[in-house]
Amino acid sequence: MAKTILAIGAHIGDAELTSGGIMAANAVDGGKNFTLALTAGERGNPKGMTPDEYREQKIKEAEEFAKLMNGKAYVLDYPDGELPNGEEVRYEVANVIREVRPDVIVTHWKSTMHKDHNNTHLIVPDARFLASVVECDRIKGERRYAPLYFAENWEDDPDFTPYIYVDITRGFELWCEGLKKHWFIMNSRDFAYFDYYTSLARMRGCLCKAKYAEAFGVYERDKRVKRDQL
């Protein structure tokens, strides 16, 4: 069933890598997919390019990816590495939620490795609350609630526990095409992003009897599945 997905990352590329498979599968189904990066991730700039120049490039890359996914890319103005854990950014995210009106929100698990990732993990649930219940001048549009899932990211804490596996096989090739739009994913000397995440999708697929899959976590309190029988 086609849905509207909002994938929120600390930097451009985070959501594309960790949730791009479900976005691609959803796009194949006719759904809409939106990415929101709270920073551009510009301080991973290539040699010979300033962070400001790389920011412009990364925004274009995010837009190209989102276009393939039948959606739109949003990027906030906070500097890479300096994302504040404050109220203003929560309202900005809440406004995007109300504008996009997603059926599903995906974001980071907690992280002791990366400050921006951890702050995003704290910001998004509060922004979802604001978008769903608060009426004030700082938030535009009608209230919107969507369930929240946490994506699997190698820079987030190892206590991430996969709970839901989503078959992304039908969107795998489209996802790979989208990932190739991002310079750092294909050219980083620090980490083999493309190989890691596509291999992870194959491994998760093996575990749930699919060719390719992505795994997502939920809060412990949400681990309640009601059935009439096993």
Backbone as a chain_set.jsonl record, in Angstrom:
{"seq": "MAKTILAIGAHIGDAELTSGGIMAANAVDGGKNFTLALTAGERGNPKGMTPDEYREQKIKEAEEFAKLMNGKAYVLDYPDGELPNGEEVRYEVANVIREVRPDVIVTHWKSTMHKDHNNTHLIVPDARFLASVVECDRIKGERRYAPLYFAENWEDDPDFTPYIYVDITRGFELWCEGLKKHWFIMNSRDFAYFDYYTSLARMRGCLCKAKYAEAFGVYERDKRVKRDQL", "coords": {"N": [[0.845, -1.192, 0.0], [0.617, 2.177, -0.893], [2.302, 4.803, 0.766], [2.96, 7.826, 2.696], [6.091, 8.748, 3.535], [8.274, 10.087, 5.936], [11.553, 10.625, 6.406], [13.956, 11.314, 8.725], [17.062, 12.703, 9.227], [20.253, 13.38, 10.812], [22.148, 14.44, 9.138], [22.508, 15.192, 5.63], [22.166, 12.326, 3.762], [22.106, 10.466, 5.839], [19.403, 9.563, 6.278], [18.912, 8.653, 3.717], [20.661, 6.495, 3.442], [19.908, 4.741, 5.549], [17.142, 4.447, 5.501], [16.458, 4.482, 2.924], [15.829, 2.269, 1.388], [13.21, 1.462, 2.123], [11.909, 3.742, 1.327], [12.364, 3.693, -1.44], [11.044, 1.294, -2.176], [8.479, 2.053, -1.46], [8.125, 4.16, -3.244], [8.084, 2.759, -5.662], [5.674, 1.516, -5.29], [4.021, 3.638, -5.675], [3.932, 5.542, -3.697], [4.747, 8.493, -1.669], [7.773, 10.125, -0.687], [9.728, 11.741, 1.699], [12.627, 13.504, 2.703], [14.282, 14.814, 5.543], [16.892, 16.684, 6.566], [18.662, 17.682, 9.358], [21.035, 19.018, 9.528], [23.383, 19.846, 6.915], [25.611, 18.253, 6.731], [28.043, 19.187, 5.912], [30.702, 19.306, 6.687], [32.144, 17.149, 6.019], [33.604, 17.682, 3.803], [35.072, 17.28, 0.534], [38.551, 17.2, -0.484], [39.841, 20.275, -1.615], [37.443, 21.579, -1.743], [35.321, 23.876, -0.154], [33.537, 23.851, 3.037], [31.127, 25.328, 2.714], [30.756, 25.257, -0.05], [30.51, 22.526, -0.396], [28.205, 22.068, 1.035], [26.264, 23.203, -0.662], [26.486, 21.424, -2.796], [25.713, 19.015, -1.54], [23.045, 19.535, -0.88], [21.927, 19.627, -3.416], [22.367, 16.971, -4.126], [20.721, 15.696, -2.257], [18.244, 16.604, -3.16], [18.142, 15.423, -5.691], [18.077, 12.721, -5.025], [15.632, 12.628, -3.588], [13.84, 13.327, -5.592], [13.924, 11.068, -7.248], [12.624, 9.396, -5.538], [10.024, 10.173, -5.606], [9.386, 12.507, -4.171], [10.417, 15.087, -1.896], [13.176, 17.007, -0.691], [14.087, 18.3, 2.439], [16.126, 20.642, 4.123], [17.565, 21.818, 7.018], [19.062, 24.799, 8.531], [21.18, 24.446, 10.312], [24.598, 24.22, 11.443], [26.83, 21.602, 10.521], [27.708, 19.277, 12.956], [27.041, 20.96, 14.998], [24.421, 20.857, 15.822], [21.797, 22.021, 17.721], [20.248, 20.965, 20.785], [17.515, 22.028, 21.144], [14.529, 24.115, 21.639], [13.697, 25.592, 19.37], [14.498, 24.198, 17.032], [12.916, 21.943, 17.331], [10.343, 22.951, 16.85], [10.68, 23.689, 14.18], [11.017, 21.185, 12.948], [8.534, 20.087, 13.613], [6.852, 21.688, 12.071], [7.56, 20.85, 9.497], [6.636, 18.237, 9.625], [3.863, 18.694, 9.814], [3.466, 19.91, 7.353], [4.234, 17.938, 5.464], [2.696, 15.748, 6.262], [2.982, 12.929, 7.076], [2.54, 9.32, 6.909], [4.244, 7.682, 8.176], [7.086, 8.07, 10.264], [10.584, 8.12, 10.331], [13.655, 7.889, 12.082], [16.841, 8.552, 13.77], [18.279, 6.099, 15.985], [19.457, 6.263, 19.411], [22.718, 7.754, 20.093], [26.025, 7.501, 21.166], [28.246, 8.06, 19.842], [27.996, 10.091, 17.961], [27.171, 13.379, 18.239], [25.28, 14.98, 16.796], [23.596, 13.004, 15.754], [22.542, 11.899, 18.101], [21.215, 14.106, 19.228], [19.292, 14.488, 17.262], [17.804, 12.164, 17.626], [16.619, 12.802, 20.054], [15.224, 15.121, 19.459], [13.288, 14.593, 17.427], [11.099, 12.873, 18.441], [9.92, 14.705, 20.261], [9.208, 16.761, 18.519], [7.343, 15.424, 16.969], [5.353, 15.098, 18.89], [4.661, 17.815, 19.319], [3.677, 18.439, 16.75], [1.435, 16.861, 16.702], [-0.308, 17.607, 18.772], [-0.174, 20.31, 19.64], [-1.355, 23.637, 19.473], [-0.414, 26.637, 18.331], [1.162, 29.851, 17.583], [3.63, 29.205, 16.554], [3.535, 26.923, 15.091], [2.326, 25.832, 12.026], [-0.609, 24.91, 10.136], [-2.674, 21.886, 10.126], [-3.098, 19.556, 12.837], [-1.0, 16.658, 13.08], [-0.361, 13.24, 13.377], [1.954, 10.543, 13.426], [3.206, 7.195, 13.411], [6.388, 6.3, 14.908], [9.587, 5.198, 13.953], [12.826, 3.674, 14.366], [15.855, 3.817, 12.627], [18.507, 1.696, 11.346], [21.764, 2.422, 11.941], [25.229, 2.598, 11.466], [26.685, 4.32, 13.042], [25.245, 4.724, 15.287], [24.127, 3.673, 18.587], [25.134, 0.376, 19.725], [23.157, -1.052, 21.026], [20.869, -0.967, 19.611], [17.969, -2.606, 18.594], [16.734, -4.669, 16.192], [13.365, -4.798, 15.198], [11.228, -4.695, 13.441], [11.114, -5.938, 10.216], [11.434, -4.978, 6.889], [10.596, -5.858, 3.665], [12.448, -4.87, 0.986], [12.986, -5.518, -1.583], [11.756, -5.033, -4.096], [12.333, -2.375, -4.463], [15.038, -2.152, -4.45], [16.996, -1.734, -6.538], [16.336, 0.85, -7.402], [16.857, 2.266, -5.052], [19.656, 1.891, -4.876], [20.415, 3.314, -7.152], [19.701, 5.876, -6.316], [21.431, 6.218, -4.086], [23.86, 6.484, -5.364], [23.883, 9.067, -6.172], [25.034, 10.536, -4.218], [28.03, 11.964, -3.266], [29.759, 11.342, -1.048], [28.923, 8.84, -0.253], [29.765, 7.145, -2.25], [32.472, 7.703, -2.478], [33.88, 8.063, -0.102], [36.809, 7.773, 1.888], [36.947, 6.963, 4.422], [34.933, 5.236, 5.208], [33.151, 2.513, 3.865], [30.438, 3.189, 2.652], [28.38, 2.563, 0.714], [28.815, -0.167, 0.151], [28.565, -1.258, 2.731], [25.864, -0.677, 3.575], [24.257, -1.745, 1.524], [25.03, -4.393, 1.699], [24.213, -4.924, 4.305], [21.468, -4.766, 3.912], [21.113, -7.05, 2.373], [21.828, -9.022, 4.246], [19.885, -8.588, 6.287], [17.7, -9.233, 4.775], [18.105, -11.985, 4.389], [17.58, -12.878, 6.975], [14.872, -12.5, 7.241], [13.749, -13.942, 5.264], [13.674, -12.738, 2.739], [14.921, -11.182, -0.276], [16.198, -8.666, -0.069], [16.184, -6.454, 2.71], [15.232, -3.941, 5.142], [15.791, -3.104, 8.549], [14.06, -2.047, 11.489], [13.778, -0.315, 14.599], [11.747, 0.076, 17.589], [10.294, 1.924, 20.335], [10.515, 0.372, 23.557], [8.067, 0.271, 24.842], [6.322, 0.115, 22.742], [6.367, -2.414, 21.83], [4.203, -4.305, 21.51], [2.177, -6.566, 20.217], [-0.923, -7.392, 19.184], [-2.756, -10.352, 18.772], [-5.245, -12.734, 17.805], [-4.577, -15.381, 17.934], [-1.618, -17.494, 17.826]], "CA": [[0.0, 0.0, 0.0], [1.412, 3.399, -0.984], [2.261, 5.642, 1.956], [3.821, 9.005, 2.724], [7.151, 8.502, 4.51], [9.19, 11.178, 6.26], [12.765, 10.082, 7.011], [14.658, 12.465, 9.3], [18.437, 12.405, 9.586], [21.066, 14.485, 11.314], [22.886, 14.994, 7.998], [22.132, 14.667, 4.322], [22.749, 11.004, 3.552], [21.737, 9.537, 6.914], [18.104, 8.945, 5.985], [19.003, 7.966, 2.43], [21.352, 5.227, 3.662], [19.272, 3.845, 6.521], [15.712, 4.275, 5.212], [16.258, 4.646, 1.491], [15.217, 1.075, 0.823], [11.742, 1.494, 2.27], [11.415, 4.836, 0.492], [12.371, 3.246, -2.83], [9.951, 0.345, -2.334], [7.248, 2.834, -1.387], [8.018, 4.892, -4.507], [7.655, 1.777, -6.663], [4.248, 1.281, -5.023], [3.278, 4.862, -5.948], [3.911, 6.409, -2.527], [5.576, 9.696, -1.621], [8.848, 10.008, 0.291], [10.364, 13.015, 1.998], [13.762, 13.478, 3.622], [14.569, 16.037, 6.291], [18.213, 16.678, 7.195], [18.734, 18.802, 10.293], [22.219, 19.736, 9.038], [23.738, 19.326, 5.589], [26.757, 17.349, 6.785], [29.005, 19.822, 5.005], [32.086, 19.263, 7.155], [32.834, 16.021, 5.393], [33.913, 18.206, 2.478], [36.225, 16.718, -0.172], [39.728, 18.051, -0.648], [39.678, 21.265, -2.675], [36.098, 22.154, -1.69], [35.014, 24.419, 1.165], [32.271, 23.35, 3.586], [29.985, 26.021, 2.107], [30.585, 24.712, -1.405], [30.028, 21.156, -0.277], [26.805, 22.16, 1.463], [25.452, 23.394, -1.865], [26.489, 20.161, -3.538], [24.934, 18.007, -0.82], [21.63, 19.861, -1.014], [21.541, 19.162, -4.756], [22.332, 15.509, -4.074], [19.505, 15.332, -1.524], [17.105, 16.879, -4.037], [18.129, 14.415, -6.753], [17.608, 11.479, -4.411], [14.21, 12.757, -3.27], [13.087, 13.321, -6.854], [13.799, 9.663, -7.639], [11.712, 8.743, -4.598], [8.689, 10.777, -5.731], [9.191, 13.368, -3.006], [11.098, 16.372, -1.747], [14.175, 17.046, 0.375], [14.151, 19.481, 3.302], [17.402, 20.76, 4.837], [17.587, 22.972, 7.926], [20.253, 25.646, 8.393], [22.136, 24.277, 11.403], [25.909, 23.758, 10.988], [27.244, 20.228, 10.774], [28.435, 19.133, 14.217], [26.586, 21.948, 15.975], [22.964, 20.804, 15.948], [21.418, 22.233, 19.12], [19.125, 20.207, 21.334], [16.712, 23.131, 21.652], [13.107, 24.2, 21.298], [13.472, 26.146, 18.038], [14.596, 23.135, 16.026], [11.749, 21.076, 17.497], [9.229, 23.572, 16.143], [10.956, 23.595, 12.743], [10.705, 19.819, 12.532], [7.081, 19.93, 13.726], [6.239, 22.338, 10.913], [7.748, 19.966, 8.343], [5.704, 17.116, 9.808], [2.512, 19.131, 9.456], [3.415, 20.182, 5.913], [4.346, 16.681, 4.722], [1.595, 14.905, 6.702], [3.409, 11.556, 6.817], [1.946, 8.149, 7.544], [5.331, 7.043, 8.903], [8.29, 8.868, 10.507], [11.755, 7.309, 10.663], [14.794, 8.723, 12.471], [17.97, 7.89, 14.406], [18.383, 5.548, 17.317], [20.382, 7.088, 20.191], [24.11, 7.594, 19.694], [27.094, 8.087, 21.98], [29.343, 8.309, 18.916], [27.808, 11.316, 17.177], [26.288, 14.339, 18.918], [24.15, 15.362, 15.949], [22.677, 11.871, 15.688], [21.84, 11.761, 19.376], [20.272, 15.216, 19.367], [18.165, 14.203, 16.369], [17.02, 11.134, 18.324], [15.846, 13.469, 21.103], [14.404, 16.186, 18.876], [12.179, 14.135, 16.579], [9.895, 12.503, 19.198], [9.273, 15.906, 20.797], [8.589, 17.457, 17.387], [6.138, 14.657, 16.632], [4.359, 15.465, 19.897], [4.196, 19.172, 19.01], [2.885, 18.403, 15.522], [0.188, 16.112, 16.875], [-1.241, 18.109, 19.796], [-0.025, 21.716, 20.04], [-1.86, 24.723, 18.633], [0.18, 27.926, 18.699], [1.631, 30.614, 16.429], [4.908, 28.681, 16.063], [3.281, 25.76, 14.237], [1.287, 26.085, 11.035], [-1.303, 23.757, 9.587], [-3.483, 21.01, 10.967], [-2.371, 18.561, 13.619], [-0.689, 15.41, 12.384], [0.341, 12.21, 14.148], [2.404, 9.376, 12.669], [4.064, 6.311, 14.204], [7.817, 6.601, 14.823], [10.483, 4.05, 13.902], [14.246, 4.019, 14.418], [16.603, 3.138, 11.575], [19.767, 1.049, 11.717], [22.881, 3.244, 11.478], [26.454, 2.07, 12.083], [27.212, 5.298, 13.993], [24.375, 4.803, 16.459], [24.544, 2.735, 19.636], [24.98, -1.039, 19.382], [21.993, -1.687, 21.661], [19.745, -0.957, 18.671], [17.414, -3.946, 18.432], [15.779, -4.768, 15.084], [12.06, -5.323, 15.626], [10.411, -4.831, 12.242], [11.876, -6.129, 8.984], [10.62, -4.602, 5.73], [11.117, -6.348, 2.389], [12.677, -3.746, 0.06], [13.529, -6.094, -2.807], [11.193, -4.394, -5.283], [12.89, -1.034, -4.607], [16.478, -2.178, -4.195], [17.757, -1.112, -7.626], [16.065, 2.292, -7.351], [17.617, 2.76, -3.905], [21.07, 1.943, -5.268], [20.544, 4.444, -8.08], [19.655, 7.086, -5.511], [22.645, 6.335, -3.276], [24.966, 6.892, -6.23], [23.828, 10.526, -6.338], [25.741, 11.166, -3.102], [29.476, 11.834, -3.425], [30.45, 10.7, 0.066], [28.539, 7.432, -0.186], [30.529, 6.391, -3.232], [33.879, 8.093, -2.544], [34.522, 8.234, 1.2], [37.956, 6.926, 2.213], [36.834, 6.612, 5.839], [33.958, 4.168, 5.431], [32.562, 2.021, 2.612], [29.004, 3.334, 2.925], [27.532, 1.843, -0.232], [28.994, -1.61, 0.363], [28.048, -1.648, 4.045], [24.406, -0.638, 3.698], [23.637, -2.702, 0.611], [25.287, -5.717, 2.268], [23.328, -5.037, 5.462], [20.131, -5.064, 3.384], [21.098, -8.462, 1.981], [21.834, -9.818, 5.473], [18.562, -8.49, 6.909], [16.796, -9.99, 3.926], [18.271, -13.414, 4.712], [16.969, -13.181, 8.271], [13.396, -12.481, 7.172], [13.366, -14.718, 4.085], [13.506, -11.874, 1.574], [16.232, -10.956, -0.897], [16.742, -7.483, 0.588], [15.279, -5.888, 3.721], [15.744, -3.002, 6.135], [15.259, -3.396, 9.88], [13.756, -0.849, 12.258], [13.464, -0.499, 15.998], [10.686, 0.883, 18.185], [10.401, 2.005, 21.784], [10.134, -0.853, 24.251], [6.632, 0.334, 25.162], [5.533, -0.152, 21.53], [6.535, -3.818, 21.442], [3.009, -5.054, 21.884], [1.451, -6.942, 19.0], [-2.109, -8.141, 19.586], [-3.291, -11.32, 17.835], [-6.214, -13.647, 18.412], [-3.882, -16.635, 18.178], [-0.321, -17.553, 17.177]], "C": [[0.879, 1.241, 0.0], [1.204, 4.269, 0.253], [3.013, 6.942, 1.711], [4.804, 8.807, 3.863], [7.978, 9.757, 4.685], [10.374, 10.576, 7.015], [13.656, 11.249, 7.437], [16.049, 12.044, 9.762], [19.159, 13.626, 10.112], [21.771, 15.201, 10.177], [22.287, 14.466, 6.705], [22.886, 13.355, 4.109], [22.36, 10.013, 4.624], [20.427, 8.812, 6.601], [18.159, 8.138, 4.697], [19.64, 6.582, 2.587], [20.528, 4.258, 4.503], [17.81, 3.55, 6.224], [15.412, 4.369, 3.728], [15.592, 3.453, 0.834], [13.708, 1.078, 0.941], [11.149, 2.642, 1.463], [11.336, 4.41, -0.969], [11.238, 2.252, -3.094], [8.604, 1.062, -2.326], [7.033, 3.635, -2.669], [7.552, 3.976, -5.631], [6.159, 1.491, -6.519], [3.379, 2.506, -5.32], [3.207, 5.819, -4.782], [4.829, 7.61, -2.657], [6.574, 9.58, -0.476], [9.565, 11.331, 0.449], [11.537, 12.786, 2.941], [13.891, 14.84, 4.287], [15.916, 15.864, 6.961], [18.315, 17.894, 8.097], [20.011, 19.608, 10.12], [22.547, 19.141, 7.674], [24.839, 18.274, 5.65], [27.925, 17.862, 5.977], [30.462, 19.717, 5.432], [32.813, 17.972, 6.784], [33.294, 16.397, 3.998], [35.137, 17.552, 1.847], [37.375, 17.715, -0.23], [39.503, 19.0, -1.82], [38.308, 21.91, -2.713], [35.833, 22.651, -0.28], [33.745, 23.789, 1.705], [31.049, 24.021, 2.973], [29.704, 25.497, 0.701], [30.014, 23.299, -1.341], [28.578, 21.116, 0.194], [25.888, 22.31, 0.252], [25.356, 22.102, -2.669], [25.61, 19.122, -2.862], [23.431, 18.285, -0.903], [21.119, 19.414, -2.381], [21.434, 17.641, -4.793], [21.067, 15.017, -3.37], [18.265, 15.527, -2.394], [16.998, 15.843, -5.151], [17.627, 13.074, -6.224], [16.098, 11.537, -4.185], [13.346, 12.74, -4.524], [12.881, 11.898, -7.35], [12.756, 8.939, -6.789], [10.316, 9.344, -4.604], [8.385, 11.682, -4.545], [10.011, 14.639, -3.057], [12.075, 16.279, -0.585], [14.093, 18.375, 1.116], [15.503, 19.468, 4.018], [17.34, 22.007, 5.717], [18.955, 23.647, 7.88], [21.311, 25.437, 9.465], [23.467, 23.74, 10.887], [26.168, 22.309, 11.378], [28.087, 20.161, 12.04], [27.965, 20.051, 15.312], [25.066, 21.97, 16.105], [22.574, 20.978, 17.408], [20.254, 21.34, 19.53], [18.179, 21.215, 21.988], [15.293, 23.139, 21.148], [12.883, 24.657, 19.865], [13.5, 25.06, 16.968], [13.425, 22.168, 16.14], [10.54, 21.642, 16.768], [9.437, 23.533, 14.631], [10.614, 22.206, 12.217], [9.194, 19.584, 12.586], [6.363, 20.559, 12.536], [6.408, 21.509, 9.648], [6.795, 18.782, 8.443], [4.291, 17.519, 9.389], [2.386, 19.421, 7.957], [3.385, 18.888, 5.106], [3.177, 15.749, 5.005], [1.906, 13.423, 6.458], [2.516, 10.516, 7.471], [2.956, 7.471, 8.461], [6.468, 8.048, 9.069], [9.408, 7.916, 10.911], [12.896, 8.233, 11.032], [15.864, 7.878, 13.144], [17.608, 7.2, 15.718], [19.367, 6.427, 18.09], [21.833, 6.778, 19.83], [25.049, 8.256, 20.691], [28.29, 8.431, 21.106], [29.225, 9.666, 18.243], [26.753, 12.209, 17.828], [25.071, 14.701, 18.069], [23.117, 14.236, 15.851], [21.861, 11.768, 16.977], [20.831, 12.886, 19.589], [19.061, 15.019, 18.461], [17.232, 13.178, 16.999], [16.131, 11.754, 19.41], [14.849, 14.471, 20.536], [13.141, 15.64, 18.21], [10.954, 13.678, 17.374], [9.162, 13.703, 19.783], [8.577, 16.689, 19.69], [7.316, 16.748, 16.945], [5.014, 14.977, 17.608], [3.783, 16.854, 19.597], [3.28, 19.168, 17.792], [1.519, 17.77, 15.737], [-0.789, 16.747, 17.851], [-1.23, 19.614, 20.022], [-0.617, 22.662, 18.997], [-1.257, 26.028, 19.138], [0.711, 28.599, 17.444], [2.909, 30.041, 15.817], [4.747, 27.46, 15.163], [2.116, 26.062, 13.309], [0.61, 24.783, 10.633], [-2.044, 22.931, 10.619], [-2.613, 20.0, 11.701], [-2.135, 17.294, 12.795], [0.088, 14.485, 13.295], [0.76, 11.101, 13.193], [3.253, 8.502, 13.58], [5.536, 6.562, 13.898], [8.624, 5.306, 14.875], [11.933, 4.536, 13.89], [15.011, 3.164, 13.424], [17.939, 2.616, 12.098], [20.933, 1.812, 11.091], [24.154, 2.807, 12.197], [27.046, 3.032, 13.11], [26.33, 5.462, 15.232], [24.652, 3.626, 17.39], [24.245, 1.277, 19.288], [23.829, -1.736, 20.09], [20.726, -1.529, 20.824], [19.271, -2.386, 18.459], [16.427, -3.954, 17.271], [14.472, -5.402, 15.562], [11.147, -5.58, 14.428], [11.33, -4.918, 11.028], [10.955, -5.822, 7.799], [11.314, -5.084, 4.459], [11.227, -5.172, 1.415], [13.122, -4.228, -1.315], [13.041, -5.358, -4.045], [11.758, -2.995, -5.505], [14.407, -0.988, -4.537], [17.279, -1.462, -5.282], [17.553, 0.4, -7.663], [16.823, 2.93, -6.2], [19.091, 2.907, -4.254], [21.33, 3.105, -6.23], [20.561, 5.765, -7.32], [20.914, 7.294, -4.688], [23.821, 6.842, -4.103], [24.947, 8.382, -6.551], [24.687, 11.245, -5.294], [27.235, 10.898, -3.195], [30.098, 11.028, -2.293], [30.12, 9.216, 0.156], [29.413, 6.59, -1.105], [32.035, 6.634, -3.152], [34.587, 8.245, -1.203], [35.686, 7.259, 1.379], [37.889, 6.438, 3.662], [35.924, 5.419, 6.078], [33.317, 3.797, 4.098], [31.037, 2.007, 2.738], [28.134, 2.476, 2.005], [27.614, 0.337, 0.008], [28.37, -2.059, 1.68], [26.521, -1.735, 4.036], [23.706, -1.567, 2.708], [23.873, -4.137, 1.097], [24.411, -5.972, 3.488], [21.908, -5.389, 5.01], [20.032, -6.52, 2.942], [21.032, -9.361, 3.212], [20.476, -9.784, 6.159], [17.516, -9.244, 6.086], [16.871, -11.479, 4.205], [17.527, -13.776, 5.989], [15.446, -13.184, 8.239], [12.873, -13.137, 5.898], [12.927, -13.827, 2.922], [14.882, -11.715, 0.93], [16.925, -9.772, -0.238], [15.709, -6.939, 1.572], [16.008, -4.824, 4.527], [15.055, -3.28, 7.455], [15.109, -2.102, 10.67], [13.423, -1.215, 13.694], [12.308, 0.386, 16.423], [10.984, 1.012, 19.679], [9.942, 0.686, 22.414], [8.63, -0.885, 24.52], [5.751, 0.024, 23.963], [5.631, -1.601, 21.074], [5.379, -4.667, 21.963], [2.198, -5.323, 20.607], [0.299, -7.84, 19.424], [-2.577, -9.061, 18.455], [-4.293, -12.205, 18.551], [-5.59, -14.995, 18.724], [-2.526, -16.583, 17.471], [-0.457, -18.157, 15.782]], "O": [[1.797, 1.344, 0.814], [0.081, 4.447, 0.723], [3.623, 7.136, 0.659], [4.406, 8.709, 5.024], [8.342, 10.415, 3.71], [10.218, 10.077, 8.129], [14.059, 12.067, 6.61], [16.193, 11.142, 10.586], [18.737, 14.761, 9.891], [21.976, 16.413, 10.229], [21.637, 13.421, 6.69], [24.106, 13.3, 4.262], [22.288, 8.816, 4.346], [20.364, 7.584, 6.656], [17.54, 7.08, 4.588], [19.215, 5.619, 1.95], [20.464, 3.069, 4.188], [17.288, 2.518, 6.645], [14.251, 4.34, 3.318], [14.876, 3.599, -0.157], [13.001, 0.743, -0.01], [10.025, 2.543, 0.97], [10.366, 4.722, -1.66], [10.55, 2.349, -4.11], [7.702, 0.718, -3.09], [5.901, 3.777, -3.133], [6.724, 4.366, -6.455], [5.466, 1.253, -7.508], [2.153, 2.435, -5.231], [2.493, 6.82, -4.856], [5.587, 7.734, -3.618], [6.268, 9.012, 0.572], [9.96, 11.964, -0.531], [11.454, 11.975, 3.863], [13.642, 15.878, 3.673], [16.077, 15.002, 7.825], [18.081, 19.018, 7.653], [20.064, 20.769, 10.525], [22.054, 18.07, 7.317], [24.987, 17.484, 4.718], [28.704, 17.086, 5.424], [31.363, 20.002, 4.643], [33.952, 17.744, 7.192], [33.368, 15.546, 3.111], [36.127, 17.294, 2.531], [37.185, 18.917, -0.048], [39.035, 18.591, -2.883], [38.024, 22.704, -3.609], [36.088, 21.934, 0.688], [32.95, 23.247, 0.937], [30.038, 23.36, 2.735], [28.549, 25.316, 0.316], [29.147, 22.928, -2.132], [27.814, 20.235, -0.201], [24.866, 21.632, 0.149], [24.287, 21.735, -3.158], [24.847, 18.423, -3.53], [22.636, 17.35, -0.986], [20.013, 18.886, -2.494], [20.525, 17.089, -5.413], [20.425, 14.062, -3.809], [17.346, 14.709, -2.365], [15.897, 15.43, -5.516], [16.854, 12.381, -6.886], [15.373, 10.61, -4.547], [12.242, 12.197, -4.512], [11.797, 11.552, -7.82], [12.097, 8.005, -7.245], [9.512, 9.064, -3.716], [7.291, 11.646, -3.982], [10.264, 15.193, -4.127], [11.834, 15.56, 0.385], [14.036, 19.44, 0.501], [15.968, 18.419, 4.464], [17.094, 23.11, 5.23], [19.89, 23.132, 7.267], [22.271, 26.206, 9.515], [23.482, 22.896, 9.991], [25.76, 21.861, 12.45], [29.063, 20.897, 12.183], [28.432, 19.948, 16.446], [24.49, 22.997, 16.461], [22.972, 20.174, 18.251], [19.391, 21.007, 18.719], [18.05, 21.26, 23.211], [14.892, 22.297, 20.343], [11.971, 24.164, 19.202], [12.628, 25.011, 16.101], [12.984, 21.623, 15.128], [9.792, 20.896, 16.136], [8.477, 23.364, 13.88], [9.993, 22.07, 11.163], [8.637, 18.945, 11.693], [5.371, 20.015, 12.05], [5.505, 21.464, 8.812], [6.211, 18.371, 7.44], [3.607, 16.77, 8.692], [1.329, 19.204, 7.364], [2.598, 18.757, 4.169], [2.712, 15.041, 4.112], [1.186, 12.745, 5.725], [1.828, 10.793, 8.453], [2.581, 6.773, 9.403], [6.785, 8.79, 8.14], [9.208, 7.019, 11.73], [13.099, 9.255, 10.377], [15.815, 6.649, 13.103], [16.742, 7.662, 16.461], [20.048, 7.256, 17.486], [22.147, 5.697, 19.331], [24.889, 9.431, 21.021], [29.25, 9.035, 21.584], [30.234, 10.321, 17.981], [25.588, 11.828, 17.948], [23.949, 14.725, 18.576], [21.912, 14.487, 15.863], [20.645, 11.574, 16.943], [19.724, 12.649, 20.073], [17.937, 15.344, 18.843], [16.011, 13.31, 16.917], [15.022, 11.28, 19.653], [13.758, 14.646, 21.077], [12.049, 16.173, 18.413], [9.841, 14.062, 17.014], [7.931, 13.73, 19.805], [7.485, 17.22, 19.893], [6.329, 17.392, 16.59], [3.857, 15.111, 17.208], [2.567, 17.046, 19.619], [2.232, 19.813, 17.795], [0.558, 18.101, 15.042], [-1.986, 16.466, 17.783], [-2.201, 20.15, 20.555], [-0.4, 22.5, 17.796], [-1.559, 26.469, 20.246], [0.715, 28.001, 16.368], [3.238, 30.361, 14.675], [5.711, 27.013, 14.543], [1.051, 26.493, 13.751], [1.178, 23.7, 10.771], [-2.042, 23.234, 11.812], [-1.53, 19.64, 11.24], [-2.942, 16.914, 11.946], [1.075, 14.888, 13.912], [0.025, 10.755, 12.268], [3.957, 9.025, 14.444], [5.896, 6.976, 12.796], [8.387, 4.439, 15.715], [12.227, 5.653, 13.466], [14.844, 1.945, 13.376], [18.426, 3.038, 13.147], [21.078, 1.847, 9.869], [24.15, 2.663, 13.419], [27.827, 2.613, 13.964], [26.643, 6.255, 16.12], [25.344, 2.682, 17.007], [23.24, 0.975, 18.643], [23.543, -2.896, 19.794], [19.639, -1.907, 21.26], [20.073, -3.276, 18.177], [15.382, -3.308, 17.353], [14.484, -6.423, 16.249], [10.393, -6.552, 14.404], [12.21, -4.079, 10.838], [9.84, -6.338, 7.716], [12.474, -4.756, 4.211], [10.222, -4.555, 1.063], [13.587, -3.429, -2.127], [13.828, -5.086, -4.951], [11.677, -2.472, -6.616], [15.0, 0.091, -4.563], [18.157, -0.659, -4.967], [18.495, 1.148, -7.927], [17.375, 4.02, -6.351], [19.704, 3.934, -3.959], [22.346, 3.792, -6.125], [21.339, 6.664, -7.64], [21.417, 8.414, -4.594], [24.682, 7.554, -3.587], [25.896, 8.902, -7.138], [25.026, 12.417, -5.462], [27.664, 9.744, -3.202], [30.889, 10.12, -2.55], [30.951, 8.421, 0.596], [29.76, 5.456, -0.776], [32.807, 5.849, -3.704], [35.784, 8.53, -1.173], [35.57, 6.075, 1.064], [38.687, 5.596, 4.074], [36.116, 4.672, 7.038], [32.982, 4.672, 3.299], [30.427, 0.951, 2.908], [27.255, 1.751, 2.471], [26.591, -0.346, 0.06], [27.727, -3.107, 1.746], [25.952, -2.748, 4.442], [22.656, -2.123, 3.031], [23.011, -4.999, 0.924], [23.924, -7.084, 3.692], [21.231, -6.203, 5.637], [18.991, -7.154, 3.114], [20.284, -10.339, 3.235], [19.963, -10.825, 6.569], [16.571, -9.815, 6.631], [15.849, -12.163, 4.254], [16.919, -14.842, 6.083], [14.802, -13.789, 9.095], [11.728, -12.929, 5.498], [11.956, -14.116, 2.222], [15.894, -12.076, 1.53], [18.102, -9.856, 0.114], [14.509, -6.96, 1.3], [17.237, -4.805, 4.588], [13.881, -3.648, 7.488], [15.917, -1.182, 10.542], [12.864, -2.276, 13.971], [11.931, 1.322, 15.718], [11.826, 0.294, 20.216], [9.091, -0.016, 21.869], [7.998, -1.938, 24.437], [4.572, -0.293, 24.124], [5.051, -1.978, 20.056], [5.561, -5.605, 22.739], [1.619, -4.414, 20.013], [0.519, -8.925, 19.961], [-2.771, -8.617, 17.324], [-4.202, -12.405, 19.762], [-6.009, -15.679, 19.657], [-2.306, -15.726, 16.615], [0.537, -18.293, 15.069]]}, "num_chains": 1, "name": "protein.A"}
